[in-house]
Amino acid sequence: MVDVFIIHSGKDYKFVKENLEPFLMGEKDIYGNSLNSVGYSNILTLQSGENKNWKQDALSKIKKAQAVIVVVGEDACEASKNKTMGWEVRQAVKYNKLIMIYNLDKYSLPNFLKYKDRFTGQNVMIAQQLTLDKIKTRIDDYAKGHYDIFSSKYKKLDEDERLQLKPEILEQYIMYQQTSEELISRRQNVNSFYLTVNSALVTLVGLILTVVDFPANMIVILFMSVIGIILDISWVNLLDAYGILNSAKMKVINLLEEQLPIILYDVEWQIMSDKLNNKKYVSFTDSEKRIPKIFTVIYITIIILVIMFLLLKSI
């Protein structure tokens, strides 16, 4: 199930509740006829922005949502909407949510759906305008883990022409698989860099205690510990980013394998996640993040000890 937050004007609330929401949930078709199909959307929305706590409520739902739909209606370009709908859109951008735009008619798009490209200086859209069918398909495919890897040109080919392209698919598979290995190598280099810097910082803290006189040594140690914590936060964020990128690459590789005789990576994952051996698989990302967390605990402990020491000295 995908949590979907819908940004809309108060005037369009009825459309959202009576048409858009039941359509995304598989209860109605685009014409409003009742259906008994499967929908993968859990709808999150607000009735209006008049409640004094609406920002807090909206922010909570935006953070929870995996996708955000912006409904552009007749009054979306009014200045007042920049303070409500525009604010919600900016939060969705801030928290890096998947944004889709649905235009109820051929209405002009408000400025809060545009941003200035820093290279061209031109105003460009923050997201695509899509039909309801395409919005629902995208959400449903996301929920089911289905992604289309083939180009529109390939889809137009007949069966014989597709068979002739099998060697090219294999070649692309090999090239893409190599990028996954290169990603692992870059990730190891990042770990080596941060591990070296942290080890040097901890060693330097011990050295400063013996070389620099009090109270200058305490101030330097506090400063270096704060730097160490900032470095470790950066380290964890990079590991998370590499983990997400690697997961995406594995998904693409699995999709490519479906066009080949064997599915090596998919079977490998099935073996690793096999519960019969009663062993819990811990991802590389989770394992690697333990190291910066250990260093962070060390720095926090040093800061606490230094503060306690300074307090005792002042008594």
Secondary structure, 3 states (H helix, E strand, C coil): CEEEEEECCHHHHHHHHHHHHHHHCCCECCCCCECCCCCCEEEEECCCCCCCCHHHHHHHHHHHCCEEEEEECCCCCCCCHHHHHHHHHHHHHHCCCEEEEEECCCCCCCHHHEEECCCCCCEEECCCECCHHHHHHHHHHHHHCCCCCCCHHHHCCCHHHHHHCHHHHHHHHHHHHHHHHHHHHHHHHHHHHHHHHHHHHHHHHHHHHHHCCCCHHHHHHHHHHHHHHHHHHHHHHHHHHHHHHHHHHHHHHHHHHCCCCCCHHHHHHHHHCCHHHCCCCCCHHHHHHHHHHHHHHHHHHHHHHHHHHHHHHHC
